[in-house]
Amino acid sequence: MKLIFAGTPRVAGDFLASLVSSGHEVVLVITREDAPVGRMRTLNPSDVALVATDLGIPIIKANRLSSAQLEIIANSGAELGLIVAYGSILRADALLSLKAGWYNLHFSLLPKYRGAAPVQRALEAGESETGVTMFKLDEGMDSGLVVGSSITNIGSRENSGDLVKRLGQLAVNLTLELLPRIYSGIHDLTAQSGEPTFARKPTRDDAKVDFNSPAVGVENLIRAMNPEPMAWCSVGEEPMRILDAIETQSAVPLSAMAELSPGGLYFIEGKLFAKCGSGSVIELLEVQPSSKRAMSAIEWYNGNRTVKRLL
């Protein structure tokens, strides 16, 4: 069966490459339009567009499919569409453009975390497990009938970049398992079960660290927001990204910092700690000051000993 693939970021590009190398015939790729990158705002093709070009697969670049593009899809010879992180919603006319319909690989265990940022929101919430769900697309927000899913535990130190990469491979494995059943028409379609939750794409304001929160919540936020949009705090009037940190249960900093207010810093035994809410403490591991490279928290602190508190 001939396929159309729709996706945009690197994880989708890796998925496309795996799909083709496994022998599946992808006759057309859909991805978002070239996007401005960097200070010069240079237009760059998506990762999926780069992979498709290397594979010699025709490409449609569209943030919203036009009538002419839908006609190209209908005349492509494909019967089925697969979507991984395309980044745009298909309208009803697009859903009807392929005989066997469209199937989406969503990086959560639906109906939990429907929407644009399931991985980030799962990490932020402190979930211990997540997974990948393949479902048949309908007009709702990630609400279609489920073909199958795969569950995995979340690593205690995984950030969203790590987890997305791992879920991408899980999505490939699930798809290669389920596609033969879909081709044969013997796959099951099951209604989603449970109370839906929704995963709105985080903004820069969402990524601002609140040291009044317990350390476990601060750590979860930092893992969730990295590498995008990047967790951050303020050093005086300057922003500073926090790339990595971990809650500590060590008695020494917990006792020594008992009287500090949230955001207060404490350096001991070659480690830098920040006070958080509910009497908790987080160890800062890696930071990136404004307009500077990423560095260890200790390297940053050695040059900023007068800073007593992060905001």
KAPE-V633001 format. One record per residue. RES is the residue in one small letter. PHI is phi in whole degrees, 0 to 359 (* if undefined). OMEGA is omega in whole degrees, -180 to 180 (none if undefined). D_LAST is the distance of its C-alpha to the last C-alpha in whole Angstrom. Layout:
RES:PHI:OMEGA:D_LAST  RES:PHI:OMEGA:D_LAST
This chain:
m:*:180:56  k:281:-174:54  l:240:164:51  i:246:179:48  f:243:177:44  a:236:179:41  g:185:-176:38  t:224:-172:35  p:280:-175:33  r:301:-179:34  v:300:178:34  a:287:176:37  g:297:177:38  d:297:178:39  f:298:180:40  l:301:-180:43  a:299:179:44  s:293:-180:44  l:299:-179:46  v:291:-179:49  s:294:178:49  s:274:174:50  g:100:179:53  h:277:-173:52  e:267:177:53  v:261:-174:50  v:261:-179:52  l:203:177:49  v:240:176:45  i:244:178:43  t:214:-180:40  r:287:-179:37  e:297:177:38  d:307:-174:37  a:242:178:33  p:290:-177:32  v:228:174:29  g:78:-177:28  r:295:180:27  m:278:179:31  r:54:179:31  t:287:-180:34  l:286:180:35  n:240:175:35  p:290:178:37  s:291:177:36  d:299:178:36  v:295:178:39  a:298:180:41  l:295:179:41  v:295:-179:42  a:298:178:45  t:298:178:46  d:298:-178:46  l:273:180:48  g:73:-180:50  i:263:177:49  p:303:-174:50  i:234:165:46  i:250:176:45  k:255:-175:42  a:203:171:41  n:274:176:38  r:210:-174:41  l:291:178:44  s:273:178:47  s:299:180:50  a:295:179:52  q:290:175:49  l:296:178:50  e:291:176:54  i:298:179:53  i:298:-178:51  a:296:-178:54  n:262:-175:57  s:283:-175:55  g:89:179:57  a:281:177:54  e:250:-172:54  l:221:178:51  g:242:175:47  l:241:-178:44  i:233:172:41  v:224:175:37  a:53:176:34  y:293:178:36  g:96:176:33  s:220:-180:36  i:271:177:38  l:278:178:42  r:286:-177:44  a:302:-179:47  d:293:177:49  a:290:180:47  l:297:-178:47  l:268:-173:51  s:281:-179:52  l:237:-175:52  k:302:-176:55  a:269:176:53  g:88:-178:50  w:243:178:46  y:237:-176:44  n:247:172:41  l:257:-177:39  h:251:-173:36  f:272:171:33  s:199:174:33  l:263:-176:35  l:302:15:36  p:269:176:36  k:287:173:32  y:60:168:30  r:294:176:32  g:117:-166:31  a:279:-171:29  a:226:-177:26  p:295:-178:28  v:289:-179:26  q:298:-176:23  r:287:177:23  a:294:177:25  l:294:180:23  e:301:-179:20  a:280:179:22  g:77:179:23  e:297:178:27  s:264:178:29  e:215:176:31  t:208:-180:32  g:172:180:35  v:233:178:37  t:237:170:39  m:260:179:42  f:220:178:43  k:276:-174:45  l:292:170:43  d:232:-175:44  e:278:179:43  g:276:178:40  m:273:179:37  d:53:-173:37  s:250:-172:40  g:288:-180:43  l:291:-174:45  v:273:175:44  v:269:180:46  g:182:180:44  s:213:178:41  s:222:-174:40  i:255:175:37  t:214:174:35  n:283:176:33  i:270:178:29  g:295:-175:28  s:295:-179:26  r:241:180:24  e:289:168:25  n:261:-173:22  s:294:177:24  g:296:178:25  d:300:-174:27  l:290:177:28  v:300:180:29  k:299:-178:32  r:291:178:33  l:292:176:34  g:299:178:35  q:290:176:38  l:298:179:38  a:294:177:39  v:299:-178:42  n:299:-180:43  l:296:-179:44  t:296:-180:45  l:295:177:48  e:285:-171:49  l:269:-176:49  l:302:179:50  p:301:179:54  r:290:177:54  i:294:178:53  y:303:-176:55  s:275:-179:58  g:73:-178:57  i:248:179:57  h:281:176:53  d:270:173:52  l:236:-172:49  t:239:178:48  a:296:176:46  q:295:-175:42  s:238:178:42  g:119:-178:39  e:277:-180:36  p:293:167:34  t:236:-172:31  f:234:-173:29  a:243:178:26  r:290:177:25  k:298:-177:24  p:288:176:20  t:261:176:18  r:298:178:15  d:296:177:13  d:298:-175:15  a:274:178:13  k:287:-179:9  v:286:175:8  d:252:-177:8  f:287:173:7  n:284:178:10  s:282:175:12  p:302:-175:15  a:302:180:15  v:298:177:18  g:290:177:16  v:295:178:13  e:299:179:16  n:300:180:18  l:297:-179:15  i:298:178:15  r:295:-177:19  a:291:-173:19  m:270:180:17  n:248:16:19  p:266:-176:21  e:215:5:20  p:271:179:18  m:86:175:16  a:294:-178:13  w:207:174:10  c:220:179:6  s:245:171:5  v:248:-169:6  g:65:180:7  e:258:-178:9  e:257:175:10  p:284:174:9  m:219:177:10  r:284:172:12  i:249:-174:12  l:272:-178:16  d:204:179:17  a:198:-179:16  i:214:177:18  e:300:177:18  t:245:173:20  q:249:-178:22  s:296:-175:23  a:293:-175:24  v:295:178:23  p:294:179:19  l:299:-180:19  s:286:-176:22  a:293:-175:20  m:259:-174:16  a:304:-176:18  e:266:-180:17  l:286:175:13  s:274:-179:11  p:306:-177:8  g:94:179:6  g:296:-176:9  l:257:179:11  y:213:-178:14  f:247:179:17  i:205:175:21  e:52:177:24  g:74:179:22  k:230:-180:19  l:245:-177:16  f:240:174:14  a:234:179:11  k:285:177:11  c:236:-177:11  g:290:178:13  s:58:177:17  g:74:-176:17  s:269:-176:16  v:222:177:15  i:238:175:14  e:269:177:16  l:276:-175:14  l:249:-177:17  e:217:-179:17  v:223:175:14  q:219:178:15  p:296:-179:14  s:304:177:14  s:64:178:18  k:231:-180:19  r:283:172:20  a:291:-179:19  m:206:175:19  s:294:179:19  a:298:179:16  i:293:178:18  e:300:178:19  w:298:-176:16  y:294:179:15  n:299:177:19  g:261:-176:18  n:219:-175:15  r:296:-179:16  t:281:178:15  v:284:-178:11  k:253:-173:10  r:206:173:7  l:260:-177:4  l:246:none:0
